[in-house]
Amino acid sequence: TGSNTNSNVVFAQLQMSTAEIAALSVPVILAAQTTGGSIGSMLAPAKILVGCSTVGLSGKEGPVLARTLSYGLIMTAIIGVLAFIYGTGAG
């Protein structure tokens, strides 16, 4: 369904436990988890389909997904670097 809430319910406890075991910043790792869930939600095919049909772009889901994916990858890289820096205490 592309729900960030579902992602948090499924993965938050795992992320928290892993952060504690690895001596990483739990708040930073959980923030990265919810940010990743939000980016994943943005890329969910169901949401792309509904969004395209709402604005009259039915049949153009492929190009919309490709463009959205490029933004999603950029955001993922930025969040990954920041989570590494602040999660490990290097920042």
N, C-alpha and C positions, 0 to 999 in steps of 0.2 A: 504493500500500500504506500510505501514511501513515507512512513510516519516517523518523525524524530522521537516522538514519545515512545513508540514501540522499540526503537533502537536503544533508547536509554534504559528501558525496562529490561531488555534482554542483555545488554552489555555493561551497564554501569557497575554492577557488583564485581564483575570480572576485571574491569579496568581498575577499579579501586583496589582490589586485592593484589593485582599485579603491580600497581604503583607502590603499594606498601612493601611488598616483597623485594622489589627492585630499588627501594629507597628513593623513589621519585616523588615529586610534589603531587599529592593526591588532587588538590583543587585544579592544578594545571592539567593533569591528565584527564580529569572528568570534564573540564572545559573543552579540551580537545575532542573528547568523545561526543559531546553534544554538538560541537561545531561540525564534526565529521558527519553526524547524523543529519544535520541541517543541510549540508552540502549534498549528501546522498538523497535527501528528500527532494531537493531542487532538481535532481537528475532522474527521479523516478518516472518510468515510462507513463504510468497512469496520470501523473501530474502534467507531463508534457502534452499528452493527448487531450486532456480536459482544457488546458490553457490554449492550445491551438484551436480547438473547436469553439472556444469562447470568443476568440478574436478573429474568427473567420479564416484561419490558416489550416483548415482540415486538409490532409494530404501532404502537408509540409513538415510533418513531425521529424523526419530525418534531418533536414537542415537545421531545424530549431534545436534538436538534441545535440548535433555536432557543435553548434555555436555555444550552447549552454555548457557542454562538456569542456570546451576550452577554458571558459571562465572557472568552472569547477576545479579543473586541474591546477590552475594558477592559485586559486584560493587554498587548495589542499597543500600545495607546496609551501606557501607562506605560513599556513597554520602549523604544518609539520616542523618547519624550521623553528618557529617561535616556541612550540611545545617542547622541542628538544632543548632549546636554550634555557627556557625558564623551568622546565620540568626536571632538568638535571642539576639546576642550581648554577649553571654557567652564566646566567644573565643578571 
